[in-house]
């Protein structure tokens, strides 16, 4: 099975999962908590239903070695086949409040690192937005071929990942960017924010606080690379970051290398955070050191 065929299966699984999540919300159960996922966050009924639908479909259509998912954690199925990386509802807070800014993110990899991802889809069912890519075949949004380098309008619109787990760091960085004339936004959905660099919805994306999970951005990572964007990552467990529920990473992406490096320079200037040594300052590694 080639990568395009794998992508076809991922897209169908994402469509079905998105429809399942919307049905849960239409029945008035968007905010219903049914447990906790392996990542420690509360699991909504929509999370659980979307994950079940996606996993069931993919396991019946692809030869899979493992599934790494937001809710179930990691499930090893065999020694050969694809590694599936799934976030059934990226943007759960938005979802339960009725916002359309949430997405199903599904990626397939031929190994156990982020660099091994060969197909991915980010599907926002409430907006009818489908962003997808297969290695070597380019990236697309709703059938339109993407070229990140030709997008944007020069405004310097930057999405910054912001999470309560990141404390004050993203907000301090946002202030620094704003003071230098950048337009700064945060959507509450990492996959949509990162993929927007490919679609032209943003000029760049930065999340360097040591709290990002690989399930959130595995699909969007391939999308921006296939669209020709500049991307830099650092993993806590490995580089390239590992496809593991325990992995945490920092990521920056931009339409051009010049813009990306400028944003990293500002990150170092404002917060003394340098890609390549992020986890010496923030994230699990820094917390372990401070506890000694």
Buried (B, 14 or more C-beta within 10 A) or exposed (E): EEBEEBBBBBBBBBBBBBBBBBBBBEEEBBBBEBEEBBBEBEBBBBBBBBBBBBBEBBBEBBEBBBBBBBBBBBEEBEEEBBBBBBBBBBBBBBBBEEBBBBBBBBBBBBBBBBBBBBBBBBBBBBEEBBBBBBBEBBBBBEEEEBBBEEBBEEEBBBBBBBBEEBEEBBBEBBEBBEEEEBEBBBBBBBBBBBBBBBBBBBBBBBBBBBBBBBBBBBBBBBBBBBBBBBBBBBBBBBBBBBBBBBBBBBBBBBBBEEBBBBBBEBBEEBBEBBBEEBBEBBBBBBEEEEEE
